[in-house]
């Protein structure tokens, strides 16, 4: 594996950081389609499976798919975290 081959993987991860910063700044994951995130993460998993079934395993491609899956998973974690916080805020604001 060449060092120059890892740069696309690093830049892919860095490309998600502004989105994560927006989630933290606005404390919300609005305008993100969970259907798209699910499809993207599923594509990563299926691509990894297809790599595993090849005769020669491509480590850089696998790292790329793993990073996409992890970044999508972080978006899902943010989504459910802020959804739980919103529920707690709404129940404490309107106790019945």
C-alpha positions as a Python dict, from the first residue, in 0.01 Angstrom:
ca = {
    (1, 'X'): (0, 0, 0),
    (2, 'X'): (137, 338, -98),
    (3, 'X'): (114, 638, 132),
    (4, 'X'): (-28, 851, -148),
    (5, 'X'): (-318, 607, -181),
    (6, 'X'): (-445, 689, 167),
    (7, 'X'): (-509, 1058, 90),
    (8, 'X'): (-854, 1006, -66),
    (9, 'X'): (-963, 820, 247),
    (10, 'X'): (-836, 1101, 471),
    (11, 'X'): (-1005, 1369, 258),
    (12, 'X'): (-1328, 1171, 257),
    (13, 'X'): (-1333, 1176, 636),
    (14, 'X'): (-1239, 1545, 647),
    (15, 'X'): (-1529, 1617, 412),
    (16, 'X'): (-1774, 1500, 678),
    (17, 'X'): (-1633, 1726, 952),
    (18, 'X'): (-1819, 2046, 848),
    (19, 'X'): (-2146, 1851, 857),
    (20, 'X'): (-2068, 1726, 1208),
    (21, 'X'): (-1980, 2082, 1314),
    (22, 'X'): (-2321, 2199, 1191),
    (23, 'X'): (-2492, 1924, 1389),
    (24, 'X'): (-2313, 2041, 1703),
    (25, 'X'): (-2371, 2410, 1635),
    (26, 'X'): (-2745, 2380, 1570),
    (27, 'X'): (-2799, 2077, 1795),
    (28, 'X'): (-3008, 1921, 1525),
    (29, 'X'): (-2979, 1683, 1231),
    (30, 'X'): (-3245, 1840, 1015),
    (31, 'X'): (-3232, 1834, 636),
    (32, 'X'): (-3048, 1501, 637),
    (33, 'X'): (-3233, 1214, 475),
    (34, 'X'): (-3210, 900, 685),
    (35, 'X'): (-3318, 707, 376),
    (36, 'X'): (-3010, 835, 191),
    (37, 'X'): (-2781, 763, 488),
    (38, 'X'): (-2921, 409, 511),
    (39, 'X'): (-2872, 353, 137),
    (40, 'X'): (-2519, 494, 151),
    (41, 'X'): (-2421, 278, 449),
    (42, 'X'): (-2578, -28, 285),
    (43, 'X'): (-2377, 42, -29),
    (44, 'X'): (-2061, 45, 180),
    (45, 'X'): (-2146, -288, 341),
    (46, 'X'): (-2231, -454, 10),
    (47, 'X'): (-1914, -315, -148),
    (48, 'X'): (-1709, -460, 137),
    (49, 'X'): (-1877, -796, 87),
    (50, 'X'): (-1796, -783, -284),
    (51, 'X'): (-1433, -702, -201),
    (52, 'X'): (-1417, -996, 36),
    (53, 'X'): (-1538, -1229, -238),
    (54, 'X'): (-1266, -1125, -482),
    (55, 'X'): (-949, -1326, -525),
    (56, 'X'): (-730, -1027, -440),
    (57, 'X'): (-840, -801, -155),
    (58, 'X'): (-802, -425, -221),
    (59, 'X'): (-717, -271, 116),
    (60, 'X'): (-749, 93, 4),
    (61, 'X'): (-1094, 35, -142),
    (62, 'X'): (-1193, -143, 180),
    (63, 'X'): (-1068, 150, 389),
    (64, 'X'): (-1271, 386, 173),
    (65, 'X'): (-1590, 183, 226),
    (66, 'X'): (-1522, 146, 598),
    (67, 'X'): (-1474, 522, 640),
    (68, 'X'): (-1799, 593, 454),
    (69, 'X'): (-1981, 345, 677),
    (70, 'X'): (-1833, 494, 996),
    (71, 'X'): (-1913, 850, 887),
    (72, 'X'): (-2271, 750, 806),
    (73, 'X'): (-2296, 576, 1141),
    (74, 'X'): (-2185, 895, 1317),
    (75, 'X'): (-2465, 1084, 1139),
    (76, 'X'): (-2716, 825, 1263),
    (77, 'X'): (-2582, 855, 1619),
    (78, 'X'): (-2620, 1234, 1605),
    (79, 'X'): (-2973, 1192, 1468),
    (80, 'X'): (-3093, 965, 1747),
    (81, 'X'): (-2904, 1159, 2015),
    (82, 'X'): (-3074, 1486, 1925),
    (83, 'X'): (-3408, 1310, 1879),
    (84, 'X'): (-3387, 1178, 2238),
    (85, 'X'): (-3286, 1521, 2370),
    (86, 'X'): (-3580, 1685, 2187),
    (87, 'X'): (-3819, 1434, 2343),
    (88, 'X'): (-3682, 1503, 2691),
    (89, 'X'): (-3715, 1878, 2635),
    (90, 'X'): (-4074, 1846, 2515),
    (91, 'X'): (-4177, 1622, 2808),
    (92, 'X'): (-4022, 1855, 3065),
    (93, 'X'): (-4179, 2160, 2902),
    (94, 'X'): (-4528, 2002, 2899),
    (95, 'X'): (-4560, 1778, 3206),
    (96, 'X'): (-4903, 1616, 3215),
}
